[in-house]
Amino acid sequence: MFTSNFSSASTSINKFPIIYSESFLEHDTGIYHPEKSGRLTAIVNTLKNSSIAPYLVWQEPTVRQNILQEVRRFHSSEYIAALQDLTEQGGGYIDGDTIASQRTYDVALLAVSAWLDGVDLVLESGRPAFVLARPPGHHARANSGMGFCIFGNAAIAAMSACDRLNLDRVAILDWDVHHGNGTQDAVWDRPDIAYVSTHQAPFYPMTGRKDETGSYNNILNIPMRANSAIAEYLPVFENRIVPFLRNFNPDLLVVSAGFDANADDPLASILLKPEDFGTFTKLCLEVTPKILFGLEGGYDFNSLSRSVISVIEQCL
């Protein structure tokens, strides 16, 4: 039986919920790292000064007492303990480009909580919500962080929705420019969870081939060539992704909403525009209104912020 951490009065009628905490700024990767706190402050400042600001409701994430139990749905106890030890010693590198600071362990746990709050909120309201949290998650593996990611937020959210809330089917759509190798690993053997990814290929992390389809044909990977734009993406969404999702018929759709496929992004070579993510959102809403969007990549502050607005505008 589904129960929510939110009362029905907690979300104003006709307002779009955003789950956010300033604590997410405390995951300190350094001023020169692409995945830095300025990503969130840019989005938040843009939203609060935008024309849609009156239609937004901001919510702090819940501090869940059982959050480690949730994280262990995917991650090993050894990795969780090693990360805690690393941060208690002041932090350091998990891999060549994944940094943990003194506050990373606690902030990453709060990020998972925020995604789980988003699941609860979407299922309660029957309408979309957006989690603005960091660190991101779709590269994180069971035994290690990877590619700026600490815990597998989207994977844990989907697994928890099935196992904790007894949903029959949850789908994850990952439109980040990089393939979500960690998410794919987490759901490979889960017939109740589908994973769909569009990603530049060949490109980091060099996974996500078309023939990677999961144990139950529950995975759809769509590699995109460098310099692909909306003309290449739109047929993929209309003719492959939407039919796949409709056939799966999810009770909940979780979107790993990375915005590094923007033409202005410095880390990739896809040529989408911010408004294109609004187009993707409109198509997703034709599958189900029960959509949880959660932030993944996106490193050009302007295009990142405008893309988030484009997504939310379609949900209002």
Secondary structure, DSSP 8 states (H G I E B T S, - for coil): ----SS-GGGS-TT-EEEE--GGGGG----TTSSS-THHHHHHHHHHHTSTTGGGEEEE-----TTHHHHHTTTS-HHHHHHHHHHHHTTEEEEETTEEEETTHHHHHHHHHHHHHHHHHHHHHHSS-EEE--SS--TT-BTTB-BTTBSS-HHHHHHHHHHHTT--S-EEEEE-SSS--HHHHHHHTT-TTEEEEEEEESS-TT----TT---TTS-EEEEEE-TT--HHHHHHHIIIIIHHHHHHH--SEEEEEE--TTBTT-TT----B-HHHHHHHHHHHHTT-S-EEEEE-----HHHHHHHHHHHHHHH-
